[in-house]
Amino acid sequence: SIIPVFVIFLVFFFFLFFNSGGYCAGFPYFFVFAVVFTAFLLNGPIMPILVGIEIVWYGFLCIYTYYNPIPYYVETNSQTRPIDVVVCETIVSLSLALTMYFQIRVYRKKQKELNEAIVSAEKANKAKSDFIAKMSHDVRTPLNTILAMNELIVANTSSERIREWVNDSSISGQLLLSMIDDMLDLTRIEAGRIVLLS
């Protein structure tokens, strides 16, 4: 969108300025429109650079035609000049009003979409937390039973080999239980039921 802005506001307006009466007519109002429209249209670091170039260029054109009035523009007579100024002012004012109106509508639409996305993300996060909490609880209950059975096996067996196997199984079970506890703590933190102290 830089090329259309450059062509319309810096090249095309240049010719229109000299053909419509120069700074004595209403065309400088279109310079204001061009600067504001460029600021609305472009994003990023190119926007202030192009706006600055336009301001300097339009100022140069007005000063140049003030000191060099002939033959670069045909000065309008005193009867048509006020009409030209009013027409240009009206066109530019309406154009700027419509531009701002649509810009604000786009902003409000984007803001609404963003709010809906935030609500959707919060619902998804809550569903995830609820799922993890339920799953962790459902896994923890049978795991505690398995660990208790391991203790019973160790207490009631005389085989050293079986005790070794059961101890390995108990260590893995305790590690898994610790991970489940951490997951439960995480869901409680996300739900705001646990406050972390710094």
Secondary structure, DSSP 8 states (H G I E B T S, - for coil): -HHHHIIIIIIIHHHHHHHTTGGGSSTHHHHHHHHHHHHHH--TTHHHHHHHHHHHHHHHHHHHHHH--TTT-----TTHHHHHHHHHHHHHHHHHHHHHHHHHHHHHHHHHHHHHHHHHHHHHHHHHHHHHHHHHHHHHHHHHHHHHHHHHHHHH---HHHHHHHHHHHHHHHHHHHHHHHHHHHHHHHTTSS----
